[in-house]
């Protein structure tokens, strides 16, 4: 029983270590998702500023080659923003997967902890039962001894 209990406690510790590792991975995934979102927001702000700057410049004087450069760079900027949106979506998927994995590990730790607790209660119950049995046997021996002593003193008195 002690080997089983120590094995369960070892399993519980290992499950706890795996949960802690999953918790750190979740923190990293959250940080990565926030960084990807922040970078996407920065790119959107840059694109907005770029359009504003060039809109005023074209209002003053815009030549066709300059307009072509503006449009080409704007298209590349849009491509980068689209790519960044995909990166954000992938980071969010990894974050969701890390959350699910952490939840699985937490459930495993809780299940093992419950099993350990149940086994400890059972061991304690068995120990109390054995103590009661020992106490009952000691009481019976004491009564037998008293009865034997009482019978012996009655026989000796006769």
N, C-alpha and C positions, 0 to 999 in steps of 0.2 A: 504494500500500500504506500509505503514511504517513497519507493522508487517511482511509482505512478505519480504521486503528488509532486515530487521533484521534477519529473519529466514534464508534467503539466506547467509547472512554474517556469521551467526553461522555455517551453513552447510559448507561454504568455510573454516572457521577456523578448523572445525573438519576434513575435508578432508586434510587440510594442516598438521595437527597433525599426521594423519595416514600416510601421505607421509613421514614426518620426521622420523616416526618410521620405515617405510620400508627402508629409507635411512640408518638408523643405522643398521638394519638387513643386508643390503647389505654390509656394511663395515665389519661387523662381518663375513659374509660368505666369503668375499674376504680374510680376515685374516686367516680364517680356511683353505681355499683352498691353500693359500701360505704355511701355516705351514705343511699341508699334503704333498704338493709337495717337500718342503724342507726335510721333514723326509724321503721321498722316495729316494731323491737324496743322502742323508746321508747313507741310507742303501745300495744303489748301490755302493757308494764309499767304504764302509766298506767291501762289498763282493769282490770288485776288489782288495783291499789291502789284504784281507784274502787269496785270490787265489794266489796272488803274493808271500806272505810270505811262504805259504805252498808249493808252486811250488819249491822254492829254497831249502826248507828243505827236500823235497822228492828227490831232485837231489842229496843231500848229503847222506842221509840214510833214507829210509822209510820202516817201517815194516808193515806187513798186518794189525795188530790191529790199528796202527796209521792211516793208510790209510782209514780204516773203520770209525774211529772217524771223520776224515776229511770229508769224504763223507756224513756221517749222519748229521754233523753240517751244511755242505754246503746245504743239502736238506732242513733242517729246515730254514736256512737263505733264500733260494729261496721261501719257503712257506710264510715267513713273508713279503718278497718283493712283492709277488703276492697279499697278503692280503692288503698291503699298496697301491698297484696300484688300488685295488677296492675302498679303502678309498678315494684316490685322485679322482677317477671317481665320487663317490657319492658327494664329496665336490664340484666338478665342477657342478654337476646337481643341488645341492642346491644353488650354486652361480647363475646359469642361472635362476632358479625359483625366486630368490630374485630380479634379474634384471628385470624380466618380471613383478613382482608384483610392483616394484617401478615405472616402466613405466605406469602401469595401474593407480596408484595413481596420478602420475604427470598429466596424461590425464584428470583425474577426477577433479583435482584442476584447471587445465586450463579451462575446460568446465564450471565449476561453476564460476570462475572468469569472464569469458566472459559473462555469464548470468547476474551476478551482475552488470557488466559494462553496459550491454544493458538496464537493469532495471533502473540504475541510469540515463542513457541518456534519457530514456523515462520519468522518473520523472522530470528531468530538462526541457524537452520539454513541458510537461504539465504545469509546473510552469511558463515557459515563455509565454505559451498560455494564462494562467490565468492572468498574469501580463498585457498582451496585451489587453485582454478583459476588465480588470479593467481600464486601461488607456483609451480605447475607450469609455467606459461608462462614465468616468469622463469628457471626452471631450464633449460627447453628453449632459451631464447635464450642463456643462459650457455654451454650445451654447444655450441650452434651456433657461438657466437663463439669458444670455445676450439678447436673443430674447425677453424674457418676460420683462426684464428691459427696453429694447429698445422700445417695444410696450407700456409699461406703461408710459414711459417718453414722447412718442409721444402723447398719449391720454391725459396726464396731461398738455401738452403744448397747446393742442387745446382748 
